[in-house]
């Protein structure tokens, strides 16, 4: 790799490494996997950058990338980190352009209609955008709930997760309330960043406590 190649891919929106205060790019594991996918798709499959970007954009939104007849692509990164390594960037809002109908959500998540009904009845999944479509978070929740169902965990068993999450949200909102009450775009941006940092720390603590309990 060359610096010019990295700059070009960044300019094209294919990679988005974070920036240190000094301006240096910071690459984590997900960035490296994403870069490896781009280079492999170019080298081994001769795909144009536009097609590669479409695949990555679909994965970023929690969707399956469009199929390419006659071509088997390398596995692309889902951009999901280990739960105990999450940071503020992982808690940015889900892409607002993802709007799924009920039928699309069922197809992409692989869950049965009755399971989705139960998830909604227990408040684990809700519709957005005028209460008629689902977002990327709903898709991910449905997928995880479907996997848990395979272990015998039903939506009624997951109510405790919803309750715990609501309590954590309430605590975080209380902590950042002084910032959210301030006017100005800069104050609101700081409040959003502080909420993401607190959320990441809360999830990491939860995971570590579960690990400690299981290893007890």
N, CA and C atoms as a LAMMPS dump frame, in Angstrom:
ITEM: TIMESTEP
0
ITEM: NUMBER OF ATOMS
648
ITEM: BOX BOUNDS ff ff ff
-5.0000000000000000e+02 5.0000000000000000e+02
-5.0000000000000000e+02 5.0000000000000000e+02
-5.0000000000000000e+02 5.0000000000000000e+02
ITEM: ATOMS id mol type element x y z
1 1 1 N 0.839 -1.201 0
2 1 2 C 0 0 0
3 1 3 C 0.872 1.249 0
4 2 1 N 0.339 2.277 -0.638
5 2 2 C 0.999 3.58 -0.636
6 2 3 C 0.067 4.599 -0.007
7 3 1 N 0.65 5.69 0.475
8 3 2 C -0.148 6.755 1.069
9 3 3 C -1.13 7.321 0.046
10 4 1 N -0.677 7.467 -1.186
11 4 2 C -1.553 8.027 -2.22
12 4 3 C -2.754 7.123 -2.475
13 5 1 N -2.557 5.802 -2.42
14 5 2 C -3.665 4.86 -2.611
15 5 3 C -4.672 4.992 -1.474
16 6 1 N -4.191 5.095 -0.262
17 6 2 C -5.074 5.251 0.891
18 6 3 C -5.857 6.552 0.781
19 7 1 N -5.178 7.623 0.394
20 7 2 C -5.862 8.899 0.243
21 7 3 C -6.933 8.83 -0.837
22 8 1 N -6.632 8.117 -1.919
23 8 2 C -7.598 7.991 -3.009
24 8 3 C -8.833 7.222 -2.556
25 9 1 N -8.636 6.091 -1.883
26 9 2 C -9.773 5.288 -1.416
27 9 3 C -10.593 6.051 -0.386
28 10 1 N -9.926 6.851 0.435
29 10 2 C -10.642 7.671 1.418
30 10 3 C -11.463 8.748 0.713
31 11 1 N -10.9 9.356 -0.297
32 11 2 C -11.614 10.387 -1.05
33 11 3 C -12.831 9.814 -1.762
34 12 1 N -12.742 8.541 -2.167
35 12 2 C -13.858 7.881 -2.848
36 12 3 C -14.908 7.362 -1.874
37 13 1 N -14.662 7.494 -0.561
38 13 2 C -15.63 7.052 0.439
39 13 3 C -15.62 5.579 0.721
40 14 1 N -14.568 4.865 0.323
41 14 2 C -14.495 3.421 0.545
42 14 3 C -13.925 3.083 1.915
43 15 1 N -13.091 3.927 2.458
44 15 2 C -12.581 3.748 3.814
45 15 3 C -12.729 5.073 4.546
46 16 1 N -12.937 4.997 5.846
47 16 2 C -13.122 6.201 6.655
48 16 3 C -12.367 6.054 7.974
49 17 1 N -11.031 6.037 7.928
50 17 2 C -10.272 5.921 9.181
51 17 3 C -10.485 7.144 10.056
52 18 1 N -10.432 6.926 11.339
53 18 2 C -10.583 8.044 12.257
54 18 3 C -9.326 8.906 12.236
55 19 1 N -9.463 10.114 12.724
56 19 2 C -8.341 11.046 12.753
57 19 3 C -7.959 11.368 14.191
58 20 1 N -6.67 11.307 14.457
59 20 2 C -6.168 11.734 15.753
60 20 3 C -6.189 13.264 15.794
61 21 1 N -6.15 13.85 16.979
62 21 2 C -6.127 15.313 17.064
63 21 3 C -5.008 15.938 16.24
64 22 1 N -3.913 15.191 16.071
65 22 2 C -2.787 15.706 15.296
66 22 3 C -3.022 15.597 13.794
67 23 1 N -4.107 14.9 13.391
68 23 2 C -4.412 14.768 11.973
69 23 3 C -4.044 13.427 11.381
70 24 1 N -3.311 12.593 12.13
71 24 2 C -2.927 11.281 11.626
72 24 3 C -4.14 10.359 11.539
73 25 1 N -4.137 9.508 10.527
74 25 2 C -5.208 8.514 10.387
75 25 3 C -4.989 7.393 11.39
76 26 1 N -6.082 6.907 11.971
77 26 2 C -6.016 5.811 12.939
78 26 3 C -6.832 4.635 12.395
79 27 1 N -6.165 3.524 12.097
80 27 2 C -6.819 2.352 11.526
81 27 3 C -7.019 1.293 12.615
82 28 1 N -8.262 0.864 12.802
83 28 2 C -8.511 -0.242 13.717
84 28 3 C -8.725 -1.518 12.9
85 29 1 N -9.08 -2.601 13.575
86 29 2 C -9.227 -3.892 12.903
87 29 3 C -10.284 -3.838 11.805
88 30 1 N -11.403 -3.175 12.075
89 30 2 C -12.473 -3.102 11.081
90 30 3 C -12.018 -2.325 9.841
91 31 1 N -11.224 -1.275 10.038
92 31 2 C -10.705 -0.511 8.902
93 31 3 C -9.801 -1.375 8.032
94 32 1 N -8.964 -2.174 8.674
95 32 2 C -8.031 -3.029 7.929
96 32 3 C -8.791 -4.094 7.151
97 33 1 N -9.81 -4.69 7.779
98 33 2 C -10.609 -5.696 7.079
99 33 3 C -11.351 -5.076 5.902
100 34 1 N -11.835 -3.88 6.083
101 34 2 C -12.538 -3.191 5.001
102 34 3 C -11.569 -2.896 3.856
103 35 1 N -10.368 -2.443 4.186
104 35 2 C -9.36 -2.163 3.173
105 35 3 C -8.959 -3.44 2.445
106 36 1 N -8.8 -4.529 3.175
107 36 2 C -8.445 -5.815 2.556
108 36 3 C -9.532 -6.259 1.576
109 37 1 N -10.798 -6.059 1.952
110 37 2 C -11.898 -6.428 1.066
111 37 3 C -11.851 -5.621 -0.228
112 38 1 N -11.634 -4.313 -0.112
113 38 2 C -11.596 -3.455 -1.297
114 38 3 C -10.486 -3.9 -2.245
115 39 1 N -9.299 -4.131 -1.711
116 39 2 C -8.156 -4.493 -2.55
117 39 3 C -8.334 -5.865 -3.184
118 40 1 N -8.903 -6.813 -2.41
119 40 2 C -9.115 -8.156 -2.944
120 40 3 C -10.163 -8.146 -4.044
121 41 1 N -11.236 -7.384 -3.834
122 41 2 C -12.288 -7.306 -4.85
123 41 3 C -11.758 -6.683 -6.134
124 42 1 N -10.858 -5.722 -5.993
125 42 2 C -10.242 -5.104 -7.171
126 42 3 C -9.309 -6.065 -7.88
127 43 1 N -8.433 -6.688 -7.124
128 43 2 C -7.368 -7.502 -7.703
129 43 3 C -7.864 -8.833 -8.27
130 44 1 N -8.709 -9.528 -7.487
131 44 2 C -9.107 -10.875 -7.88
132 44 3 C -10.387 -10.917 -8.696
133 45 1 N -11.236 -9.882 -8.561
134 45 2 C -12.538 -9.912 -9.232
135 45 3 C -12.726 -8.757 -10.212
136 46 1 N -11.717 -7.881 -10.295
137 46 2 C -11.725 -6.788 -11.278
138 46 3 C -12.985 -5.925 -11.178
139 47 1 N -13.461 -5.741 -9.96
140 47 2 C -14.68 -4.953 -9.774
141 47 3 C -14.346 -3.465 -9.742
142 48 1 N -15.169 -2.641 -10.375
143 48 2 C -14.96 -1.189 -10.286
144 48 3 C -15.268 -0.701 -8.879
145 49 1 N -14.687 0.419 -8.51
146 49 2 C -14.874 0.949 -7.16
147 49 3 C -16.336 1.239 -6.857
148 50 1 N -17.092 1.653 -7.859
149 50 2 C -18.504 1.96 -7.64
150 50 3 C -19.245 0.726 -7.149
151 51 1 N -18.974 -0.438 -7.753
152 51 2 C -19.641 -1.675 -7.356
153 51 3 C -19.198 -2.088 -5.95
154 52 1 N -17.91 -1.954 -5.68
155 52 2 C -17.401 -2.29 -4.347
156 52 3 C -18.045 -1.401 -3.296
157 53 1 N -18.17 -0.117 -3.603
158 53 2 C -18.784 0.816 -2.656
159 53 3 C -20.248 0.459 -2.405
160 54 1 N -20.972 0.027 -3.447
161 54 2 C -22.37 -0.391 -3.273
162 54 3 C -22.459 -1.554 -2.301
163 55 1 N -21.522 -2.504 -2.415
164 55 2 C -21.511 -3.652 -1.509
165 55 3 C -21.253 -3.217 -0.073
166 56 1 N -20.253 -2.349 0.11
167 56 2 C -19.931 -1.891 1.451
168 56 3 C -21.054 -1.048 2.05
169 57 1 N -21.68 -0.227 1.227
170 57 2 C -22.791 0.602 1.71
171 57 3 C -23.94 -0.276 2.196
172 58 1 N -24.226 -1.359 1.454
173 58 2 C -25.295 -2.276 1.861
174 58 3 C -24.963 -2.924 3.193
175 59 1 N -23.714 -3.354 3.36
176 59 2 C -23.304 -3.98 4.61
177 59 3 C -23.345 -2.993 5.767
178 60 1 N -22.961 -1.746 5.507
179 60 2 C -22.999 -0.727 6.554
180 60 3 C -24.416 -0.484 7.04
181 61 1 N -25.401 -0.67 6.161
182 61 2 C -26.806 -0.454 6.536
183 61 3 C -27.444 -1.708 7.107
184 62 1 N -26.651 -2.773 7.264
185 62 2 C -27.18 -4.009 7.812
186 62 3 C -27.91 -4.859 6.809
187 63 1 N -27.728 -4.582 5.511
188 63 2 C -28.409 -5.318 4.458
189 63 3 C -27.429 -6.244 3.749
190 64 1 N -27.962 -7.185 2.992
191 64 2 C -27.121 -8.058 2.197
192 64 3 C -26.781 -7.366 0.889
193 65 1 N -25.526 -7.443 0.446
194 65 2 C -25.13 -6.755 -0.789
195 65 3 C -25.77 -7.393 -2.008
196 66 1 N -25.928 -6.636 -3.088
197 66 2 C -26.51 -7.203 -4.308
198 66 3 C -25.635 -8.299 -4.877
199 67 1 N -26.269 -9.345 -5.387
200 67 2 C -25.53 -10.477 -5.951
201 67 3 C -24.974 -10.109 -7.315
202 68 1 N -23.833 -10.695 -7.633
203 68 2 C -23.211 -10.499 -8.93
204 68 3 C -23.138 -11.851 -9.633
205 69 1 N -23.903 -12.052 -10.692
206 69 2 C -23.931 -13.35 -11.378
207 69 3 C -22.54 -13.806 -11.794
208 70 1 N -22.233 -15.057 -11.462
209 70 2 C -20.974 -15.636 -11.893
210 70 3 C -19.768 -15.236 -11.079
211 71 1 N -19.966 -14.478 -10.014
212 71 2 C -18.833 -14.033 -9.209
213 71 3 C -19.065 -14.353 -7.746
214 72 1 N -18.043 -14.865 -7.107
215 72 2 C -18.089 -15.126 -5.676
216 72 3 C -17.136 -14.146 -5.005
217 73 1 N -17.701 -13.23 -4.248
218 73 2 C -16.885 -12.195 -3.617
219 73 3 C -16.294 -12.685 -2.309
220 74 1 N -15.156 -12.117 -1.918
221 74 2 C -14.639 -12.423 -0.588
222 74 3 C -15.586 -11.923 0.481
223 75 1 N -15.468 -12.48 1.665
224 75 2 C -16.335 -12.063 2.757
225 75 3 C -16.038 -10.628 3.134
226 76 1 N -17.065 -9.812 3.131
227 76 2 C -16.887 -8.398 3.465
228 76 3 C -17.112 -8.191 4.942
229 77 1 N -16.459 -7.187 5.527
230 77 2 C -16.623 -6.938 6.958
231 77 3 C -18 -6.403 7.271
232 78 1 N -18.598 -6.874 8.35
233 78 2 C -19.875 -6.355 8.822
234 78 3 C -19.679 -5.149 9.728
235 79 1 N -18.416 -4.804 9.969
236 79 2 C -18.104 -3.638 10.796
237 79 3 C -18.705 -3.757 12.188
238 80 1 N -18.635 -4.967 12.749
239 80 2 C -19.109 -5.204 14.108
240 80 3 C -17.914 -5.602 14.949
241 81 1 N -17.697 -4.938 16.045
242 81 2 C -16.566 -5.204 16.906
243 81 3 C -16.965 -6.122 18.052
244 82 1 N -15.94 -6.666 18.728
245 82 2 C -16.223 -7.384 19.958
246 82 3 C -16.899 -6.425 20.923
247 83 1 N -17.896 -6.925 21.636
248 83 2 C -18.704 -6.05 22.485
249 83 3 C -17.873 -5.351 23.557
250 84 1 N -16.81 -6.009 24.038
251 84 2 C -16.019 -5.377 25.087
252 84 3 C -14.956 -4.452 24.523
253 85 1 N -15.011 -4.194 23.189
254 85 2 C -14.072 -3.253 22.569
255 85 3 C -14.808 -2.111 21.886
256 86 1 N -16.085 -1.977 22.168
257 86 2 C -16.867 -0.918 21.537
258 86 3 C -16.402 0.447 22.013
259 87 1 N -16.515 1.434 21.137
260 87 2 C -16.25 2.803 21.541
261 87 3 C -17.358 3.698 21.005
262 88 1 N -17.194 4.999 21.18
263 88 2 C -18.269 5.942 20.85
264 88 3 C -18.694 5.856 19.389
265 89 1 N -17.747 5.546 18.481
266 89 2 C -18.079 5.508 17.059
267 89 3 C -19.107 4.43 16.745
268 90 1 N -19.124 3.361 17.547
269 90 2 C -20.055 2.264 17.291
270 90 3 C -21.481 2.594 17.712
271 91 1 N -21.682 3.714 18.359
272 91 2 C -23.01 4.096 18.817
273 91 3 C -23.563 5.291 18.058
274 92 1 N -23.028 5.517 16.877
275 92 2 C -23.626 6.554 16.038
276 92 3 C -24.994 6.08 15.574
277 93 1 N -25.947 7 15.32
278 93 2 C -27.297 6.604 14.906
279 93 3 C -27.271 5.729 13.663
280 94 1 N -28.231 4.807 13.582
281 94 2 C -28.338 3.948 12.409
282 94 3 C -28.638 4.799 11.18
283 95 1 N -28.169 4.374 10.005
284 95 2 C -28.44 5.152 8.79
285 95 3 C -29.923 5.425 8.612
286 96 1 N -30.278 6.685 8.388
287 96 2 C -31.687 7.063 8.309
288 96 3 C -32.342 6.654 7.01
289 97 1 N -31.52 6.246 6
290 97 2 C -32.105 5.905 4.712
291 97 3 C -32.586 4.467 4.65
292 98 1 N -32.376 3.699 5.725
293 98 2 C -32.863 2.315 5.756
294 98 3 C -34.315 2.315 6.217
295 99 1 N -35.202 1.987 5.309
296 99 2 C -36.623 1.916 5.628
297 99 3 C -37.167 0.615 5.061
298 100 1 N -37.443 -0.311 5.941
299 100 2 C -37.864 -1.647 5.542
300 100 3 C -39.335 -1.877 5.855
301 101 1 N -40.027 -2.493 4.91
302 101 2 C -41.391 -2.915 5.188
303 101 3 C -41.34 -4.161 6.066
304 102 1 N -42.487 -4.576 6.561
305 102 2 C -42.537 -5.783 7.385
306 102 3 C -42.044 -6.987 6.598
307 103 1 N -42.456 -7.08 5.346
308 103 2 C -42.057 -8.21 4.512
309 103 3 C -40.55 -8.211 4.286
310 104 1 N -39.974 -7.036 4.049
311 104 2 C -38.528 -6.95 3.852
312 104 3 C -37.772 -7.309 5.12
313 105 1 N -38.274 -6.847 6.264
314 105 2 C -37.619 -7.166 7.53
315 105 3 C -37.631 -8.674 7.781
316 106 1 N -38.749 -9.313 7.516
317 106 2 C -38.84 -10.758 7.706
318 106 3 C -37.878 -11.498 6.779
319 107 1 N -37.794 -11.047 5.537
320 107 2 C -36.935 -11.72 4.563
321 107 3 C -35.459 -11.554 4.912
322 108 1 N -35.048 -10.332 5.263
323 108 2 C -33.636 -10.068 5.528
324 108 3 C -33.171 -10.633 6.862
325 109 1 N -34.054 -10.671 7.842
326 109 2 C -33.674 -11.17 9.169
327 109 3 C -33.804 -12.677 9.28
328 110 1 N -34.688 -13.272 8.474
329 110 2 C -34.894 -14.714 8.535
330 110 3 C -35.781 -15.168 9.673
331 111 1 N -36.42 -14.238 10.394
332 111 2 C -37.298 -14.635 11.496
333 111 3 C -38.71 -14.887 10.98
334 112 1 N -39.47 -15.641 11.743
335 112 2 C -40.846 -15.971 11.381
336 112 3 C -41.781 -14.826 11.804
337 113 1 N -42.915 -14.7 11.126
338 113 2 C -43.86 -13.627 11.468
339 113 3 C -44.294 -13.64 12.922
340 114 1 N -44.52 -14.841 13.488
341 114 2 C -44.974 -14.888 14.882
342 114 3 C -43.888 -14.419 15.844
343 115 1 N -42.62 -14.671 15.504
344 115 2 C -41.535 -14.186 16.355
345 115 3 C -41.454 -12.667 16.293
346 116 1 N -41.619 -12.101 15.103
347 116 2 C -41.614 -10.648 14.978
348 116 3 C -42.775 -10.041 15.76
349 117 1 N -43.941 -10.679 15.701
350 117 2 C -45.09 -10.191 16.465
351 117 3 C -44.77 -10.133 17.957
352 118 1 N -44.119 -11.184 18.458
353 118 2 C -43.773 -11.227 19.878
354 118 3 C -42.727 -10.173 20.232
355 119 1 N -41.74 -9.993 19.349
356 119 2 C -40.713 -8.986 19.599
357 119 3 C -41.329 -7.599 19.694
358 120 1 N -42.313 -7.341 18.852
359 120 2 C -42.986 -6.042 18.893
360 120 3 C -43.866 -5.92 20.129
361 121 1 N -44.523 -6.999 20.489
362 121 2 C -45.433 -6.935 21.639
363 121 3 C -44.678 -6.679 22.939
364 122 1 N -43.426 -7.129 23.012
365 122 2 C -42.624 -6.909 24.208
366 122 3 C -41.754 -5.657 24.098
367 123 1 N -41.946 -4.865 23.048
368 123 2 C -41.237 -3.607 22.91
369 123 3 C -39.788 -3.727 22.513
370 124 1 N -39.38 -4.892 22.001
371 124 2 C -37.996 -5.077 21.587
372 124 3 C -37.744 -4.497 20.203
373 125 1 N -38.778 -4.44 19.377
374 125 2 C -38.695 -3.855 18.043
375 125 3 C -39.875 -2.918 17.861
376 126 1 N -39.6 -1.737 17.325
377 126 2 C -40.67 -0.786 17.036
378 126 3 C -40.474 -0.237 15.627
379 127 1 N -41.565 0.215 15.036
380 127 2 C -41.485 0.831 13.713
381 127 3 C -41.056 2.281 13.857
382 128 1 N -40.514 2.824 12.78
383 128 2 C -40.068 4.212 12.759
384 128 3 C -40.587 4.882 11.491
385 129 1 N -40.152 6.116 11.271
386 129 2 C -40.474 6.843 10.041
387 129 3 C -41.985 6.892 9.797
388 130 1 N -42.714 7.417 10.739
389 130 2 C -44.156 7.488 10.546
390 130 3 C -44.873 6.221 10.964
391 131 1 N -44.15 5.35 11.716
392 131 2 C -44.746 4.135 12.275
393 131 3 C -45.251 3.177 11.199
394 132 1 N -44.561 3.124 10.06
395 132 2 C -44.965 2.159 9.047
396 132 3 C -43.787 1.376 8.484
397 133 1 N -42.554 1.727 8.866
398 133 2 C -41.384 1.005 8.393
399 133 3 C -40.403 0.776 9.537
400 134 1 N -39.41 -0.074 9.269
401 134 2 C -38.407 -0.434 10.27
402 134 3 C -37.045 0.097 9.835
403 135 1 N -36.142 0.35 10.82
404 135 2 C -34.818 0.861 10.494
405 135 3 C -33.769 -0.235 10.633
406 136 1 N -32.483 0.165 10.463
407 136 2 C -31.384 -0.799 10.502
408 136 3 C -31.247 -1.435 11.882
409 137 1 N -31.53 -0.685 12.947
410 137 2 C -31.454 -1.257 14.294
411 137 3 C -32.469 -2.379 14.464
412 138 1 N -33.676 -2.182 13.94
413 138 2 C -34.709 -3.217 14.042
414 138 3 C -34.265 -4.488 13.34
415 139 1 N -33.596 -4.343 12.196
416 139 2 C -33.113 -5.51 11.463
417 139 3 C -32.082 -6.279 12.274
418 140 1 N -31.136 -5.564 12.873
419 140 2 C -30.109 -6.229 13.665
420 140 3 C -30.699 -6.901 14.908
421 141 1 N -31.647 -6.229 15.545
422 141 2 C -32.292 -6.818 16.725
423 141 3 C -33.029 -8.088 16.339
424 142 1 N -33.732 -8.063 15.216
425 142 2 C -34.465 -9.238 14.758
426 142 3 C -33.519 -10.398 14.487
427 143 1 N -32.382 -10.111 13.865
428 143 2 C -31.416 -11.17 13.571
429 143 3 C -30.869 -11.797 14.847
430 144 1 N -30.502 -10.948 15.817
431 144 2 C -29.964 -11.475 17.073
432 144 3 C -31.038 -12.265 17.825
433 145 1 N -32.256 -11.734 17.86
434 145 2 C -33.354 -12.434 18.541
435 145 3 C -33.621 -13.778 17.873
436 146 1 N -33.489 -13.829 16.544
437 146 2 C -33.673 -15.094 15.838
438 146 3 C -32.622 -16.113 16.23
439 147 1 N -31.383 -15.669 16.39
440 147 2 C -30.323 -16.58 16.811
441 147 3 C -30.552 -17.054 18.244
442 148 1 N -30.979 -16.137 19.11
443 148 2 C -31.254 -16.524 20.494
444 148 3 C -32.418 -17.504 20.577
445 149 1 N -33.382 -17.336 19.682
446 149 2 C -34.524 -18.255 19.666
447 149 3 C -34.06 -19.678 19.382
448 150 1 N -32.985 -19.804 18.61
449 150 2 C -32.443 -21.126 18.336
450 150 3 C -31.891 -21.808 19.566
451 151 1 N -31.594 -21.026 20.607
452 151 2 C -31.114 -21.579 21.874
453 151 3 C -32.246 -21.724 22.888
454 152 1 N -33.465 -21.449 22.446
455 152 2 C -34.606 -21.599 23.33
456 152 3 C -35.026 -20.341 24.064
457 153 1 N -34.388 -19.212 23.748
458 153 2 C -34.77 -17.959 24.392
459 153 3 C -35.88 -17.291 23.599
460 154 1 N -37.02 -17.148 24.217
461 154 2 C -38.164 -16.527 23.564
462 154 3 C -38.196 -15.028 23.882
463 155 1 N -38.948 -14.245 23.1
464 155 2 C -39.024 -12.799 23.359
465 155 3 C -39.392 -12.461 24.8
466 156 1 N -40.24 -13.264 25.426
467 156 2 C -40.618 -12.968 26.809
468 156 3 C -39.407 -13.068 27.74
469 157 1 N -38.439 -13.901 27.359
470 157 2 C -37.226 -13.999 28.169
471 157 3 C -36.324 -12.783 27.973
472 158 1 N -36.537 -12.061 26.863
473 158 2 C -35.661 -10.945 26.533
474 158 3 C -36.146 -9.623 27.105
475 159 1 N -37.288 -9.647 27.787
476 159 2 C -37.8 -8.402 28.364
477 159 3 C -36.815 -7.786 29.342
478 160 1 N -36.045 -8.652 30.04
479 160 2 C -35.064 -8.144 31.001
480 160 3 C -34.008 -7.297 30.308
481 161 1 N -33.644 -7.669 29.063
482 161 2 C -32.671 -6.885 28.31
483 161 3 C -33.247 -5.506 27.977
484 162 1 N -34.53 -5.484 27.599
485 162 2 C -35.189 -4.227 27.277
486 162 3 C -35.252 -3.323 28.502
487 163 1 N -35.603 -3.916 29.636
488 163 2 C -35.697 -3.148 30.878
489 163 3 C -34.343 -2.586 31.287
490 164 1 N -33.312 -3.435 31.199
491 164 2 C -31.968 -2.985 31.567
492 164 3 C -31.489 -1.882 30.628
493 165 1 N -31.777 -2.035 29.33
494 165 2 C -31.36 -1.02 28.36
495 165 3 C -32.053 0.311 28.634
496 166 1 N -33.352 0.254 28.957
497 166 2 C -34.09 1.485 29.244
498 166 3 C -33.515 2.194 30.467
499 167 1 N -33.121 1.412 31.471
500 167 2 C -32.538 2.014 32.667
501 167 3 C -31.205 2.682 32.347
502 168 1 N -30.385 2.024 31.513
503 168 2 C -29.102 2.604 31.143
504 168 3 C -29.298 3.877 30.322
505 169 1 N -30.268 3.853 29.419
506 169 2 C -30.566 5.042 28.611
507 169 3 C -30.979 6.196 29.519
508 170 1 N -31.838 5.902 30.491
509 170 2 C -32.277 6.943 31.41
510 170 3 C -31.128 7.528 32.211
511 171 1 N -30.207 6.674 32.651
512 171 2 C -29.055 7.14 33.415
513 171 3 C -28.145 8.008 32.557
514 172 1 N -27.908 7.572 31.321
515 172 2 C -27.04 8.334 30.414
516 172 3 C -27.67 9.687 30.092
517 173 1 N -28.966 9.69 29.816
518 173 2 C -29.646 10.953 29.523
519 173 3 C -29.575 11.905 30.718
520 174 1 N -29.643 11.354 31.914
521 174 2 C -29.551 12.198 33.113
522 174 3 C -28.155 12.809 33.238
523 175 1 N -27.131 12.036 32.891
524 175 2 C -25.763 12.516 33.011
525 175 3 C -25.44 13.625 32.009
526 176 1 N -26.047 13.545 30.817
527 176 2 C -25.735 14.542 29.779
528 176 3 C -26.768 15.662 29.733
529 177 1 N -27.742 15.63 30.64
530 177 2 C -28.8 16.644 30.637
531 177 3 C -28.258 18.068 30.68
532 178 1 N -27.222 18.364 31.496
533 178 2 C -26.707 19.745 31.501
534 178 3 C -26.249 20.213 30.123
535 179 1 N -25.681 19.313 29.322
536 179 2 C -25.236 19.68 27.98
537 179 3 C -26.409 19.838 27.024
538 180 1 N -27.394 18.934 27.124
539 180 2 C -28.524 18.986 26.195
540 180 3 C -29.381 20.224 26.415
541 181 1 N -29.318 20.789 27.633
542 181 2 C -30.105 21.99 27.91
543 181 3 C -29.449 23.257 27.35
544 182 1 N -28.178 23.126 26.987
545 182 2 C -27.49 24.285 26.416
546 182 3 C -27.861 24.452 24.951
547 183 1 N -27.953 25.686 24.528
548 183 2 C -28.288 25.961 23.139
549 183 3 C -27.023 26.002 22.288
550 184 1 N -27.231 25.823 21.006
551 184 2 C -26.102 25.894 20.089
552 184 3 C -25.744 24.533 19.54
553 185 1 N -25.334 24.517 18.277
554 185 2 C -24.998 23.26 17.609
555 185 3 C -23.796 22.589 18.261
556 186 1 N -22.828 23.375 18.712
557 186 2 C -21.632 22.799 19.326
558 186 3 C -21.976 22.07 20.614
559 187 1 N -22.841 22.647 21.429
560 187 2 C -23.235 22.001 22.683
561 187 3 C -23.999 20.715 22.409
562 188 1 N -24.881 20.732 21.418
563 188 2 C -25.634 19.531 21.081
564 188 3 C -24.723 18.436 20.546
565 189 1 N -23.721 18.829 19.775
566 189 2 C -22.774 17.847 19.245
567 189 3 C -21.977 17.214 20.384
568 190 1 N -21.566 18.035 21.364
569 190 2 C -20.844 17.504 22.527
570 190 3 C -21.73 16.557 23.319
571 191 1 N -23.004 16.903 23.438
572 191 2 C -23.937 16.04 24.174
573 191 3 C -24.077 14.686 23.487
574 192 1 N -24.208 14.693 22.162
575 192 2 C -24.331 13.441 21.42
576 192 3 C -23.067 12.595 21.564
577 193 1 N -21.915 13.238 21.481
578 193 2 C -20.658 12.508 21.621
579 193 3 C -20.513 11.931 23.022
580 194 1 N -20.903 12.707 24.039
581 194 2 C -20.832 12.228 25.423
582 194 3 C -21.767 11.029 25.623
583 195 1 N -22.948 11.068 25.023
584 195 2 C -23.877 9.938 25.145
585 195 3 C -23.291 8.687 24.516
586 196 1 N -22.644 8.845 23.355
587 196 2 C -22.059 7.679 22.699
588 196 3 C -20.912 7.098 23.529
589 197 1 N -20.107 7.97 24.124
590 197 2 C -19.009 7.493 24.963
591 197 3 C -19.531 6.732 26.176
592 198 1 N -20.555 7.276 26.815
593 198 2 C -21.126 6.623 27.991
594 198 3 C -21.774 5.298 27.625
595 199 1 N -22.451 5.259 26.469
596 199 2 C -23.091 4.02 26.032
597 199 3 C -22.058 2.937 25.796
598 200 1 N -20.946 3.294 25.149
599 200 2 C -19.899 2.315 24.88
600 200 3 C -19.314 1.773 26.183
601 201 1 N -19.076 2.66 27.144
602 201 2 C -18.531 2.227 28.428
603 201 3 C -19.517 1.338 29.181
604 202 1 N -20.805 1.673 29.099
605 202 2 C -21.819 0.875 29.793
606 202 3 C -21.887 -0.537 29.226
607 203 1 N -21.828 -0.65 27.895
608 203 2 C -21.882 -1.97 27.268
609 203 3 C -20.626 -2.77 27.597
610 204 1 N -19.476 -2.103 27.568
611 204 2 C -18.242 -2.813 27.905
612 204 3 C -18.279 -3.337 29.339
613 205 1 N -18.779 -2.517 30.262
614 205 2 C -18.882 -2.955 31.65
615 205 3 C -19.828 -4.142 31.769
616 206 1 N -20.963 -4.079 31.062
617 206 2 C -21.924 -5.184 31.104
618 206 3 C -21.282 -6.482 30.622
619 207 1 N -20.563 -6.401 29.509
620 207 2 C -19.935 -7.601 28.961
621 207 3 C -18.896 -8.156 29.926
622 208 1 N -18.098 -7.286 30.509
623 208 2 C -17.071 -7.738 31.437
624 208 3 C -17.685 -8.367 32.681
625 209 1 N -18.794 -7.823 33.163
626 209 2 C -19.47 -8.404 34.333
627 209 3 C -20.015 -9.792 34.01
628 210 1 N -20.584 -9.948 32.807
629 210 2 C -21.099 -11.266 32.393
630 210 3 C -19.936 -12.25 32.283
631 211 1 N -18.833 -11.83 31.67
632 211 2 C -17.665 -12.702 31.544
633 211 3 C -17.166 -13.123 32.918
634 212 1 N -17.086 -12.147 33.825
635 212 2 C -16.604 -12.443 35.173
636 212 3 C -17.516 -13.431 35.864
637 213 1 N -18.839 -13.251 35.685
638 213 2 C -19.781 -14.174 36.315
639 213 3 C -19.675 -15.577 35.764
640 214 1 N -19.501 -15.698 34.446
641 214 2 C -19.409 -17.022 33.829
642 214 3 C -18.086 -17.709 34.175
643 215 1 N -17.052 -16.909 34.367
644 215 2 C -15.742 -17.491 34.681
645 215 3 C -15.553 -17.714 36.166
646 216 1 N -16.6 -17.23 36.951
647 216 2 C -16.571 -17.241 38.394
648 216 3 C -15.94 -18.351 39.082
